[in-house]
Amino acid sequence: MSNDFSLKQFTIRQERAAMKVGTDGLLLGAWAAGGRFVLDIGTGTGLIALMMAQRFPKAFVDAIDIDTDAALQASENAGNSPFADRIEVRHTALQDFDTERRYDAIVCNPPYFSQSLLPPDSKRTIARHDVALPFDDLFGHARRLLADGGLFSIIVPFDMASKVTVSAAMKGFFMVRRCTVSSRPAKIPIRVLLAFALTPLPLIDEQETIYTSSSDYSEWYVALVRDFLLKF
């Protein structure tokens, strides 16, 4: 059985990827702010990089990953897409990423399961835990790479939002947009989409759900991902 994940304008092959296409990546790729130059940190399959290239037709996207197989997989997916000439994938850790470019938008679906039992597979350990990319490093290097007026957007579990906000503030970031996501109305939030800037702006605060109380997809979710998912 094929392990491919087909979207409206491109297909994600993911047989070599430690982490497969999931809701988190889809949410962030459809929600994050863009710009002329975009950086996707920890690109994995390249899903978010490709979504950003689709949403912002004039954008040039750099995508980096510490894992060799992930970088190769992302490069393959980008090369087979309509956006091949606007995406460059590099095999590197964020800490070693050297560029003179400053990005209008940085996106990251970060490794955040720092309190859970480490999985035995080393690739999944790197992909799912903050052992290779602590939040302090993430925000420190994001500050180094973000252009004035740029936005850094991430998605994290709801119970880690406070930790992330503190790390961001310690590196000089200001939260400017927050979208708390629950599975259904009246349920405890499961994820938070966050956007940070280097200058303070009025906070845009939203609360959304993926499903309605009757288990249909919510209007918000459909509007967010309709340009990508074949089911809509």
Biotite code that builds the C-alpha atoms (Angstrom):
import biotite.structure as struc

atoms = struc.array([
    struc.Atom([0.000, 0.000, 0.000], chain_id="A", res_id=1, res_name="MET", atom_name="CA", element="C"),
    struc.Atom([1.307, 3.446, -0.925], chain_id="A", res_id=2, res_name="SER", atom_name="CA", element="C"),
    struc.Atom([2.427, 5.653, 1.943], chain_id="A", res_id=3, res_name="ASN", atom_name="CA", element="C"),
    struc.Atom([1.938, 8.796, -0.144], chain_id="A", res_id=4, res_name="ASP", atom_name="CA", element="C"),
    struc.Atom([-0.248, 11.657, 1.066], chain_id="A", res_id=5, res_name="PHE", atom_name="CA", element="C"),
    struc.Atom([-1.888, 13.439, -1.866], chain_id="A", res_id=6, res_name="SER", atom_name="CA", element="C"),
    struc.Atom([-3.012, 17.047, -1.687], chain_id="A", res_id=7, res_name="LEU", atom_name="CA", element="C"),
    struc.Atom([-4.661, 19.212, -4.326], chain_id="A", res_id=8, res_name="LYS", atom_name="CA", element="C"),
    struc.Atom([-1.466, 20.628, -5.834], chain_id="A", res_id=9, res_name="GLN", atom_name="CA", element="C"),
    struc.Atom([1.269, 18.272, -4.654], chain_id="A", res_id=10, res_name="PHE", atom_name="CA", element="C"),
    struc.Atom([1.958, 14.853, -3.160], chain_id="A", res_id=11, res_name="THR", atom_name="CA", element="C"),
    struc.Atom([3.989, 14.027, -0.064], chain_id="A", res_id=12, res_name="ILE", atom_name="CA", element="C"),
    struc.Atom([6.032, 10.842, -0.131], chain_id="A", res_id=13, res_name="ARG", atom_name="CA", element="C"),
    struc.Atom([6.929, 9.899, 3.419], chain_id="A", res_id=14, res_name="GLN", atom_name="CA", element="C"),
    struc.Atom([8.290, 6.366, 3.523], chain_id="A", res_id=15, res_name="GLU", atom_name="CA", element="C"),
    struc.Atom([11.662, 7.602, 4.854], chain_id="A", res_id=16, res_name="ARG", atom_name="CA", element="C"),
    struc.Atom([10.292, 10.245, 7.211], chain_id="A", res_id=17, res_name="ALA", atom_name="CA", element="C"),
    struc.Atom([10.339, 9.664, 10.969], chain_id="A", res_id=18, res_name="ALA", atom_name="CA", element="C"),
    struc.Atom([7.180, 11.722, 11.421], chain_id="A", res_id=19, res_name="MET", atom_name="CA", element="C"),
    struc.Atom([4.384, 11.420, 8.883], chain_id="A", res_id=20, res_name="LYS", atom_name="CA", element="C"),
    struc.Atom([1.925, 14.053, 7.671], chain_id="A", res_id=21, res_name="VAL", atom_name="CA", element="C"),
    struc.Atom([-0.389, 15.014, 10.528], chain_id="A", res_id=22, res_name="GLY", atom_name="CA", element="C"),
    struc.Atom([-2.926, 17.596, 11.596], chain_id="A", res_id=23, res_name="THR", atom_name="CA", element="C"),
    struc.Atom([-0.317, 19.783, 13.308], chain_id="A", res_id=24, res_name="ASP", atom_name="CA", element="C"),
    struc.Atom([1.630, 20.365, 10.112], chain_id="A", res_id=25, res_name="GLY", atom_name="CA", element="C"),
    struc.Atom([-1.531, 20.987, 8.112], chain_id="A", res_id=26, res_name="LEU", atom_name="CA", element="C"),
    struc.Atom([-2.765, 23.545, 10.645], chain_id="A", res_id=27, res_name="LEU", atom_name="CA", element="C"),
    struc.Atom([0.512, 25.445, 10.794], chain_id="A", res_id=28, res_name="LEU", atom_name="CA", element="C"),
    struc.Atom([1.111, 25.404, 7.053], chain_id="A", res_id=29, res_name="GLY", atom_name="CA", element="C"),
    struc.Atom([-2.342, 26.816, 6.409], chain_id="A", res_id=30, res_name="ALA", atom_name="CA", element="C"),
    struc.Atom([-2.281, 29.367, 9.274], chain_id="A", res_id=31, res_name="TRP", atom_name="CA", element="C"),
    struc.Atom([1.208, 30.866, 9.415], chain_id="A", res_id=32, res_name="ALA", atom_name="CA", element="C"),
    struc.Atom([2.061, 34.290, 8.041], chain_id="A", res_id=33, res_name="ALA", atom_name="CA", element="C"),
    struc.Atom([4.203, 34.376, 4.925], chain_id="A", res_id=34, res_name="GLY", atom_name="CA", element="C"),
    struc.Atom([6.438, 36.768, 3.032], chain_id="A", res_id=35, res_name="GLY", atom_name="CA", element="C"),
    struc.Atom([9.051, 37.074, 0.320], chain_id="A", res_id=36, res_name="ARG", atom_name="CA", element="C"),
    struc.Atom([11.529, 34.805, 2.102], chain_id="A", res_id=37, res_name="PHE", atom_name="CA", element="C"),
    struc.Atom([10.325, 31.927, 4.285], chain_id="A", res_id=38, res_name="VAL", atom_name="CA", element="C"),
    struc.Atom([12.270, 29.491, 6.466], chain_id="A", res_id=39, res_name="LEU", atom_name="CA", element="C"),
    struc.Atom([10.837, 26.127, 7.543], chain_id="A", res_id=40, res_name="ASP", atom_name="CA", element="C"),
    struc.Atom([12.778, 24.734, 10.518], chain_id="A", res_id=41, res_name="ILE", atom_name="CA", element="C"),
    struc.Atom([12.709, 20.941, 10.880], chain_id="A", res_id=42, res_name="GLY", atom_name="CA", element="C"),
    struc.Atom([10.907, 20.458, 7.596], chain_id="A", res_id=43, res_name="THR", atom_name="CA", element="C"),
    struc.Atom([10.460, 16.668, 7.828], chain_id="A", res_id=44, res_name="GLY", atom_name="CA", element="C"),
    struc.Atom([8.583, 15.612, 4.695], chain_id="A", res_id=45, res_name="THR", atom_name="CA", element="C"),
    struc.Atom([8.557, 19.202, 3.423], chain_id="A", res_id=46, res_name="GLY", atom_name="CA", element="C"),
    struc.Atom([4.801, 19.533, 3.937], chain_id="A", res_id=47, res_name="LEU", atom_name="CA", element="C"),
    struc.Atom([4.815, 22.983, 5.548], chain_id="A", res_id=48, res_name="ILE", atom_name="CA", element="C"),
    struc.Atom([7.412, 24.340, 3.120], chain_id="A", res_id=49, res_name="ALA", atom_name="CA", element="C"),
    struc.Atom([5.244, 23.223, 0.205], chain_id="A", res_id=50, res_name="LEU", atom_name="CA", element="C"),
    struc.Atom([2.098, 24.668, 1.762], chain_id="A", res_id=51, res_name="MET", atom_name="CA", element="C"),
    struc.Atom([3.821, 28.020, 2.248], chain_id="A", res_id=52, res_name="MET", atom_name="CA", element="C"),
    struc.Atom([5.045, 27.997, -1.352], chain_id="A", res_id=53, res_name="ALA", atom_name="CA", element="C"),
    struc.Atom([1.499, 27.293, -2.547], chain_id="A", res_id=54, res_name="GLN", atom_name="CA", element="C"),
    struc.Atom([-0.089, 29.983, -0.382], chain_id="A", res_id=55, res_name="ARG", atom_name="CA", element="C"),
    struc.Atom([2.476, 32.659, -1.251], chain_id="A", res_id=56, res_name="PHE", atom_name="CA", element="C"),
    struc.Atom([3.263, 32.425, -4.986], chain_id="A", res_id=57, res_name="PRO", atom_name="CA", element="C"),
    struc.Atom([6.116, 34.964, -4.833], chain_id="A", res_id=58, res_name="LYS", atom_name="CA", element="C"),
    struc.Atom([7.816, 33.390, -1.828], chain_id="A", res_id=59, res_name="ALA", atom_name="CA", element="C"),
    struc.Atom([11.179, 31.666, -1.813], chain_id="A", res_id=60, res_name="PHE", atom_name="CA", element="C"),
    struc.Atom([11.289, 28.945, 0.839], chain_id="A", res_id=61, res_name="VAL", atom_name="CA", element="C"),
    struc.Atom([14.362, 27.524, 2.555], chain_id="A", res_id=62, res_name="ASP", atom_name="CA", element="C"),
    struc.Atom([13.688, 24.273, 4.424], chain_id="A", res_id=63, res_name="ALA", atom_name="CA", element="C"),
    struc.Atom([16.157, 22.651, 6.808], chain_id="A", res_id=64, res_name="ILE", atom_name="CA", element="C"),
    struc.Atom([16.286, 19.375, 8.711], chain_id="A", res_id=65, res_name="ASP", atom_name="CA", element="C"),
    struc.Atom([18.905, 17.698, 10.881], chain_id="A", res_id=66, res_name="ILE", atom_name="CA", element="C"),
    struc.Atom([17.951, 14.219, 9.640], chain_id="A", res_id=67, res_name="ASP", atom_name="CA", element="C"),
    struc.Atom([19.515, 13.020, 6.388], chain_id="A", res_id=68, res_name="THR", atom_name="CA", element="C"),
    struc.Atom([16.549, 10.918, 5.253], chain_id="A", res_id=69, res_name="ASP", atom_name="CA", element="C"),
    struc.Atom([14.085, 13.690, 6.052], chain_id="A", res_id=70, res_name="ALA", atom_name="CA", element="C"),
    struc.Atom([16.091, 16.224, 4.055], chain_id="A", res_id=71, res_name="ALA", atom_name="CA", element="C"),
    struc.Atom([16.281, 13.837, 1.091], chain_id="A", res_id=72, res_name="LEU", atom_name="CA", element="C"),
    struc.Atom([12.561, 13.107, 1.313], chain_id="A", res_id=73, res_name="GLN", atom_name="CA", element="C"),
    struc.Atom([11.667, 16.799, 1.528], chain_id="A", res_id=74, res_name="ALA", atom_name="CA", element="C"),
    struc.Atom([13.954, 17.587, -1.402], chain_id="A", res_id=75, res_name="SER", atom_name="CA", element="C"),
    struc.Atom([12.278, 14.867, -3.467], chain_id="A", res_id=76, res_name="GLU", atom_name="CA", element="C"),
    struc.Atom([8.807, 16.143, -2.589], chain_id="A", res_id=77, res_name="ASN", atom_name="CA", element="C"),
    struc.Atom([9.742, 19.727, -3.399], chain_id="A", res_id=78, res_name="ALA", atom_name="CA", element="C"),
    struc.Atom([11.369, 18.701, -6.663], chain_id="A", res_id=79, res_name="GLY", atom_name="CA", element="C"),
    struc.Atom([8.227, 16.865, -7.768], chain_id="A", res_id=80, res_name="ASN", atom_name="CA", element="C"),
    struc.Atom([5.971, 19.812, -6.944], chain_id="A", res_id=81, res_name="SER", atom_name="CA", element="C"),
    struc.Atom([4.901, 22.829, -9.020], chain_id="A", res_id=82, res_name="PRO", atom_name="CA", element="C"),
    struc.Atom([7.040, 24.961, -6.691], chain_id="A", res_id=83, res_name="PHE", atom_name="CA", element="C"),
    struc.Atom([10.398, 23.253, -7.279], chain_id="A", res_id=84, res_name="ALA", atom_name="CA", element="C"),
    struc.Atom([12.122, 26.451, -8.396], chain_id="A", res_id=85, res_name="ASP", atom_name="CA", element="C"),
    struc.Atom([11.124, 28.291, -5.211], chain_id="A", res_id=86, res_name="ARG", atom_name="CA", element="C"),
    struc.Atom([12.077, 25.747, -2.518], chain_id="A", res_id=87, res_name="ILE", atom_name="CA", element="C"),
    struc.Atom([15.574, 24.799, -1.397], chain_id="A", res_id=88, res_name="GLU", atom_name="CA", element="C"),
    struc.Atom([16.043, 22.001, 1.133], chain_id="A", res_id=89, res_name="VAL", atom_name="CA", element="C"),
    struc.Atom([19.238, 21.800, 3.180], chain_id="A", res_id=90, res_name="ARG", atom_name="CA", element="C"),
    struc.Atom([20.491, 19.032, 5.448], chain_id="A", res_id=91, res_name="HIS", atom_name="CA", element="C"),
    struc.Atom([21.612, 20.939, 8.535], chain_id="A", res_id=92, res_name="THR", atom_name="CA", element="C"),
    struc.Atom([20.814, 21.582, 12.161], chain_id="A", res_id=93, res_name="ALA", atom_name="CA", element="C"),
    struc.Atom([19.363, 24.993, 12.928], chain_id="A", res_id=94, res_name="LEU", atom_name="CA", element="C"),
    struc.Atom([22.346, 25.697, 15.170], chain_id="A", res_id=95, res_name="GLN", atom_name="CA", element="C"),
    struc.Atom([24.675, 25.197, 12.161], chain_id="A", res_id=96, res_name="ASP", atom_name="CA", element="C"),
    struc.Atom([22.533, 26.949, 9.564], chain_id="A", res_id=97, res_name="PHE", atom_name="CA", element="C"),
    struc.Atom([24.642, 29.762, 8.154], chain_id="A", res_id=98, res_name="ASP", atom_name="CA", element="C"),
    struc.Atom([23.047, 32.303, 5.835], chain_id="A", res_id=99, res_name="THR", atom_name="CA", element="C"),
    struc.Atom([23.110, 36.039, 5.272], chain_id="A", res_id=100, res_name="GLU", atom_name="CA", element="C"),
    struc.Atom([19.407, 35.973, 4.413], chain_id="A", res_id=101, res_name="ARG", atom_name="CA", element="C"),
    struc.Atom([16.864, 37.354, 6.855], chain_id="A", res_id=102, res_name="ARG", atom_name="CA", element="C"),
    struc.Atom([13.399, 35.857, 6.629], chain_id="A", res_id=103, res_name="TYR", atom_name="CA", element="C"),
    struc.Atom([10.047, 37.599, 6.530], chain_id="A", res_id=104, res_name="ASP", atom_name="CA", element="C"),
    struc.Atom([8.438, 34.448, 7.911], chain_id="A", res_id=105, res_name="ALA", atom_name="CA", element="C"),
    struc.Atom([9.831, 31.532, 9.905], chain_id="A", res_id=106, res_name="ILE", atom_name="CA", element="C"),
    struc.Atom([7.699, 28.469, 10.598], chain_id="A", res_id=107, res_name="VAL", atom_name="CA", element="C"),
    struc.Atom([8.361, 25.466, 12.789], chain_id="A", res_id=108, res_name="CYS", atom_name="CA", element="C"),
    struc.Atom([6.431, 22.410, 13.926], chain_id="A", res_id=109, res_name="ASN", atom_name="CA", element="C"),
    struc.Atom([8.908, 21.817, 16.747], chain_id="A", res_id=110, res_name="PRO", atom_name="CA", element="C"),
    struc.Atom([10.007, 18.746, 18.699], chain_id="A", res_id=111, res_name="PRO", atom_name="CA", element="C"),
    struc.Atom([8.111, 19.295, 21.914], chain_id="A", res_id=112, res_name="TYR", atom_name="CA", element="C"),
    struc.Atom([7.473, 16.070, 23.810], chain_id="A", res_id=113, res_name="PHE", atom_name="CA", element="C"),
    struc.Atom([10.128, 16.890, 26.406], chain_id="A", res_id=114, res_name="SER", atom_name="CA", element="C"),
    struc.Atom([8.341, 15.272, 29.349], chain_id="A", res_id=115, res_name="GLN", atom_name="CA", element="C"),
    struc.Atom([7.300, 12.016, 27.681], chain_id="A", res_id=116, res_name="SER", atom_name="CA", element="C"),
    struc.Atom([9.158, 8.712, 27.597], chain_id="A", res_id=117, res_name="LEU", atom_name="CA", element="C"),
    struc.Atom([11.773, 8.818, 24.862], chain_id="A", res_id=118, res_name="LEU", atom_name="CA", element="C"),
    struc.Atom([10.970, 6.415, 22.014], chain_id="A", res_id=119, res_name="PRO", atom_name="CA", element="C"),
    struc.Atom([13.659, 3.838, 21.190], chain_id="A", res_id=120, res_name="PRO", atom_name="CA", element="C"),
    struc.Atom([13.957, 4.843, 17.543], chain_id="A", res_id=121, res_name="ASP", atom_name="CA", element="C"),
    struc.Atom([16.613, 7.562, 17.282], chain_id="A", res_id=122, res_name="SER", atom_name="CA", element="C"),
    struc.Atom([14.980, 9.331, 14.334], chain_id="A", res_id=123, res_name="LYS", atom_name="CA", element="C"),
    struc.Atom([11.666, 9.621, 16.172], chain_id="A", res_id=124, res_name="ARG", atom_name="CA", element="C"),
    struc.Atom([13.569, 10.780, 19.252], chain_id="A", res_id=125, res_name="THR", atom_name="CA", element="C"),
    struc.Atom([15.039, 13.678, 17.295], chain_id="A", res_id=126, res_name="ILE", atom_name="CA", element="C"),
    struc.Atom([11.776, 14.433, 15.504], chain_id="A", res_id=127, res_name="ALA", atom_name="CA", element="C"),
    struc.Atom([9.524, 14.346, 18.565], chain_id="A", res_id=128, res_name="ARG", atom_name="CA", element="C"),
    struc.Atom([11.662, 15.573, 21.477], chain_id="A", res_id=129, res_name="HIS", atom_name="CA", element="C"),
    struc.Atom([13.498, 18.760, 22.280], chain_id="A", res_id=130, res_name="ASP", atom_name="CA", element="C"),
    struc.Atom([16.834, 16.962, 22.791], chain_id="A", res_id=131, res_name="VAL", atom_name="CA", element="C"),
    struc.Atom([18.252, 18.321, 19.512], chain_id="A", res_id=132, res_name="ALA", atom_name="CA", element="C"),
    struc.Atom([16.398, 21.635, 19.451], chain_id="A", res_id=133, res_name="LEU", atom_name="CA", element="C"),
    struc.Atom([15.585, 23.085, 22.884], chain_id="A", res_id=134, res_name="PRO", atom_name="CA", element="C"),
    struc.Atom([13.142, 25.980, 22.829], chain_id="A", res_id=135, res_name="PHE", atom_name="CA", element="C"),
    struc.Atom([15.860, 28.402, 23.960], chain_id="A", res_id=136, res_name="ASP", atom_name="CA", element="C"),
    struc.Atom([17.930, 27.436, 20.915], chain_id="A", res_id=137, res_name="ASP", atom_name="CA", element="C"),
    struc.Atom([14.904, 27.597, 18.658], chain_id="A", res_id=138, res_name="LEU", atom_name="CA", element="C"),
    struc.Atom([13.986, 31.142, 19.644], chain_id="A", res_id=139, res_name="PHE", atom_name="CA", element="C"),
    struc.Atom([17.595, 32.293, 19.856], chain_id="A", res_id=140, res_name="GLY", atom_name="CA", element="C"),
    struc.Atom([18.318, 31.280, 16.276], chain_id="A", res_id=141, res_name="HIS", atom_name="CA", element="C"),
    struc.Atom([14.909, 32.436, 15.063], chain_id="A", res_id=142, res_name="ALA", atom_name="CA", element="C"),
    struc.Atom([15.795, 35.890, 16.370], chain_id="A", res_id=143, res_name="ARG", atom_name="CA", element="C"),
    struc.Atom([19.096, 35.718, 14.481], chain_id="A", res_id=144, res_name="ARG", atom_name="CA", element="C"),
    struc.Atom([17.343, 34.829, 11.226], chain_id="A", res_id=145, res_name="LEU", atom_name="CA", element="C"),
    struc.Atom([14.116, 36.854, 11.383], chain_id="A", res_id=146, res_name="LEU", atom_name="CA", element="C"),
    struc.Atom([13.884, 40.105, 9.433], chain_id="A", res_id=147, res_name="ALA", atom_name="CA", element="C"),
    struc.Atom([12.621, 43.284, 11.051], chain_id="A", res_id=148, res_name="ASP", atom_name="CA", element="C"),
    struc.Atom([8.848, 43.136, 10.809], chain_id="A", res_id=149, res_name="GLY", atom_name="CA", element="C"),
    struc.Atom([8.895, 39.370, 10.277], chain_id="A", res_id=150, res_name="GLY", atom_name="CA", element="C"),
    struc.Atom([6.828, 36.765, 12.114], chain_id="A", res_id=151, res_name="LEU", atom_name="CA", element="C"),
    struc.Atom([7.849, 33.450, 13.654], chain_id="A", res_id=152, res_name="PHE", atom_name="CA", element="C"),
    struc.Atom([4.948, 30.961, 13.750], chain_id="A", res_id=153, res_name="SER", atom_name="CA", element="C"),
    struc.Atom([4.822, 27.618, 15.554], chain_id="A", res_id=154, res_name="ILE", atom_name="CA", element="C"),
    struc.Atom([2.339, 25.031, 16.833], chain_id="A", res_id=155, res_name="ILE", atom_name="CA", element="C"),
    struc.Atom([2.639, 23.361, 20.242], chain_id="A", res_id=156, res_name="VAL", atom_name="CA", element="C"),
    struc.Atom([0.497, 21.310, 22.614], chain_id="A", res_id=157, res_name="PRO", atom_name="CA", element="C"),
    struc.Atom([-1.773, 23.452, 24.760], chain_id="A", res_id=158, res_name="PHE", atom_name="CA", element="C"),
    struc.Atom([-0.019, 22.460, 27.977], chain_id="A", res_id=159, res_name="ASP", atom_name="CA", element="C"),
    struc.Atom([3.335, 23.714, 26.669], chain_id="A", res_id=160, res_name="MET", atom_name="CA", element="C"),
    struc.Atom([2.143, 27.167, 25.603], chain_id="A", res_id=161, res_name="ALA", atom_name="CA", element="C"),
    struc.Atom([3.344, 28.838, 28.807], chain_id="A", res_id=162, res_name="SER", atom_name="CA", element="C"),
    struc.Atom([6.819, 27.320, 28.530], chain_id="A", res_id=163, res_name="LYS", atom_name="CA", element="C"),
    struc.Atom([7.083, 28.420, 24.915], chain_id="A", res_id=164, res_name="VAL", atom_name="CA", element="C"),
    struc.Atom([5.900, 31.947, 25.707], chain_id="A", res_id=165, res_name="THR", atom_name="CA", element="C"),
    struc.Atom([8.533, 32.305, 28.433], chain_id="A", res_id=166, res_name="VAL", atom_name="CA", element="C"),
    struc.Atom([11.298, 31.055, 26.124], chain_id="A", res_id=167, res_name="SER", atom_name="CA", element="C"),
    struc.Atom([10.155, 33.474, 23.438], chain_id="A", res_id=168, res_name="ALA", atom_name="CA", element="C"),
    struc.Atom([10.108, 36.431, 25.833], chain_id="A", res_id=169, res_name="ALA", atom_name="CA", element="C"),
    struc.Atom([13.583, 35.570, 27.099], chain_id="A", res_id=170, res_name="MET", atom_name="CA", element="C"),
    struc.Atom([14.882, 35.933, 23.535], chain_id="A", res_id=171, res_name="LYS", atom_name="CA", element="C"),
    struc.Atom([13.116, 39.235, 22.927], chain_id="A", res_id=172, res_name="GLY", atom_name="CA", element="C"),
    struc.Atom([9.973, 38.042, 21.137], chain_id="A", res_id=173, res_name="PHE", atom_name="CA", element="C"),
    struc.Atom([6.450, 39.359, 21.597], chain_id="A", res_id=174, res_name="PHE", atom_name="CA", element="C"),
    struc.Atom([3.391, 37.191, 21.026], chain_id="A", res_id=175, res_name="MET", atom_name="CA", element="C"),
    struc.Atom([1.204, 38.905, 18.441], chain_id="A", res_id=176, res_name="VAL", atom_name="CA", element="C"),
    struc.Atom([-1.226, 36.169, 17.439], chain_id="A", res_id=177, res_name="ARG", atom_name="CA", element="C"),
    struc.Atom([-2.617, 33.127, 19.241], chain_id="A", res_id=178, res_name="ARG", atom_name="CA", element="C"),
    struc.Atom([-5.121, 30.542, 18.059], chain_id="A", res_id=179, res_name="CYS", atom_name="CA", element="C"),
    struc.Atom([-6.169, 27.954, 20.624], chain_id="A", res_id=180, res_name="THR", atom_name="CA", element="C"),
    struc.Atom([-7.498, 24.814, 18.960], chain_id="A", res_id=181, res_name="VAL", atom_name="CA", element="C"),
    struc.Atom([-9.854, 22.237, 20.491], chain_id="A", res_id=182, res_name="SER", atom_name="CA", element="C"),
    struc.Atom([-11.120, 19.081, 18.868], chain_id="A", res_id=183, res_name="SER", atom_name="CA", element="C"),
    struc.Atom([-14.758, 20.015, 19.589], chain_id="A", res_id=184, res_name="ARG", atom_name="CA", element="C"),
    struc.Atom([-16.702, 22.763, 21.391], chain_id="A", res_id=185, res_name="PRO", atom_name="CA", element="C"),
    struc.Atom([-16.438, 22.583, 25.195], chain_id="A", res_id=186, res_name="ALA", atom_name="CA", element="C"),
    struc.Atom([-13.399, 20.290, 24.988], chain_id="A", res_id=187, res_name="LYS", atom_name="CA", element="C"),
    struc.Atom([-10.040, 21.123, 26.538], chain_id="A", res_id=188, res_name="ILE", atom_name="CA", element="C"),
    struc.Atom([-7.740, 22.702, 23.927], chain_id="A", res_id=189, res_name="PRO", atom_name="CA", element="C"),
    struc.Atom([-5.200, 20.342, 22.368], chain_id="A", res_id=190, res_name="ILE", atom_name="CA", element="C"),
    struc.Atom([-2.976, 22.667, 20.345], chain_id="A", res_id=191, res_name="ARG", atom_name="CA", element="C"),
    struc.Atom([-2.008, 26.330, 20.184], chain_id="A", res_id=192, res_name="VAL", atom_name="CA", element="C"),
    struc.Atom([-0.849, 28.163, 17.076], chain_id="A", res_id=193, res_name="LEU", atom_name="CA", element="C"),
    struc.Atom([1.421, 31.046, 18.052], chain_id="A", res_id=194, res_name="LEU", atom_name="CA", element="C"),
    struc.Atom([3.011, 33.902, 16.122], chain_id="A", res_id=195, res_name="ALA", atom_name="CA", element="C"),
    struc.Atom([5.810, 36.062, 17.521], chain_id="A", res_id=196, res_name="PHE", atom_name="CA", element="C"),
    struc.Atom([7.379, 39.341, 16.410], chain_id="A", res_id=197, res_name="ALA", atom_name="CA", element="C"),
    struc.Atom([10.410, 41.340, 17.517], chain_id="A", res_id=198, res_name="LEU", atom_name="CA", element="C"),
    struc.Atom([8.271, 44.406, 18.225], chain_id="A", res_id=199, res_name="THR", atom_name="CA", element="C"),
    struc.Atom([5.080, 44.531, 20.298], chain_id="A", res_id=200, res_name="PRO", atom_name="CA", element="C"),
    struc.Atom([1.755, 44.594, 18.472], chain_id="A", res_id=201, res_name="LEU", atom_name="CA", element="C"),
    struc.Atom([-1.854, 44.211, 19.653], chain_id="A", res_id=202, res_name="PRO", atom_name="CA", element="C"),
    struc.Atom([-2.506, 40.519, 20.307], chain_id="A", res_id=203, res_name="LEU", atom_name="CA", element="C"),
    struc.Atom([-4.959, 38.772, 17.998], chain_id="A", res_id=204, res_name="ILE", atom_name="CA", element="C"),
    struc.Atom([-6.467, 36.005, 20.137], chain_id="A", res_id=205, res_name="ASP", atom_name="CA", element="C"),
    struc.Atom([-8.705, 33.308, 18.656], chain_id="A", res_id=206, res_name="GLU", atom_name="CA", element="C"),
    struc.Atom([-10.337, 30.089, 19.866], chain_id="A", res_id=207, res_name="GLN", atom_name="CA", element="C"),
    struc.Atom([-11.307, 27.526, 17.245], chain_id="A", res_id=208, res_name="GLU", atom_name="CA", element="C"),
    struc.Atom([-12.345, 23.886, 16.896], chain_id="A", res_id=209, res_name="THR", atom_name="CA", element="C"),
    struc.Atom([-11.625, 21.239, 14.265], chain_id="A", res_id=210, res_name="ILE", atom_name="CA", element="C"),
    struc.Atom([-15.039, 19.579, 14.586], chain_id="A", res_id=211, res_name="TYR", atom_name="CA", element="C"),
    struc.Atom([-18.509, 20.783, 15.482], chain_id="A", res_id=212, res_name="THR", atom_name="CA", element="C"),
    struc.Atom([-20.528, 19.239, 18.314], chain_id="A", res_id=213, res_name="SER", atom_name="CA", element="C"),
    struc.Atom([-22.158, 16.999, 15.698], chain_id="A", res_id=214, res_name="SER", atom_name="CA", element="C"),
    struc.Atom([-18.720, 15.729, 14.553], chain_id="A", res_id=215, res_name="SER", atom_name="CA", element="C"),
    struc.Atom([-18.726, 17.582, 11.234], chain_id="A", res_id=216, res_name="ASP", atom_name="CA", element="C"),
    struc.Atom([-15.664, 19.592, 10.298], chain_id="A", res_id=217, res_name="TYR", atom_name="CA", element="C"),
    struc.Atom([-15.967, 23.156, 11.547], chain_id="A", res_id=218, res_name="SER", atom_name="CA", element="C"),
    struc.Atom([-16.340, 26.075, 9.146], chain_id="A", res_id=219, res_name="GLU", atom_name="CA", element="C"),
    struc.Atom([-13.022, 27.424, 10.395], chain_id="A", res_id=220, res_name="TRP", atom_name="CA", element="C"),
    struc.Atom([-11.127, 24.202, 9.672], chain_id="A", res_id=221, res_name="TYR", atom_name="CA", element="C"),
    struc.Atom([-12.681, 23.754, 6.233], chain_id="A", res_id=222, res_name="VAL", atom_name="CA", element="C"),
    struc.Atom([-11.878, 27.351, 5.272], chain_id="A", res_id=223, res_name="ALA", atom_name="CA", element="C"),
    struc.Atom([-8.326, 26.939, 6.566], chain_id="A", res_id=224, res_name="LEU", atom_name="CA", element="C"),
    struc.Atom([-7.392, 23.766, 4.662], chain_id="A", res_id=225, res_name="VAL", atom_name="CA", element="C"),
    struc.Atom([-9.803, 23.662, 1.702], chain_id="A", res_id=226, res_name="ARG", atom_name="CA", element="C"),
    struc.Atom([-7.042, 24.679, -0.741], chain_id="A", res_id=227, res_name="ASP", atom_name="CA", element="C"),
    struc.Atom([-5.003, 21.644, 0.267], chain_id="A", res_id=228, res_name="PHE", atom_name="CA", element="C"),
    struc.Atom([-7.116, 18.619, 1.270], chain_id="A", res_id=229, res_name="LEU", atom_name="CA", element="C"),
    struc.Atom([-8.811, 16.578, -1.434], chain_id="A", res_id=230, res_name="LEU", atom_name="CA", element="C"),
    struc.Atom([-11.853, 15.923, 0.761], chain_id="A", res_id=231, res_name="LYS", atom_name="CA", element="C"),
    struc.Atom([-12.938, 19.582, 0.600], chain_id="A", res_id=232, res_name="PHE", atom_name="CA", element="C"),
])
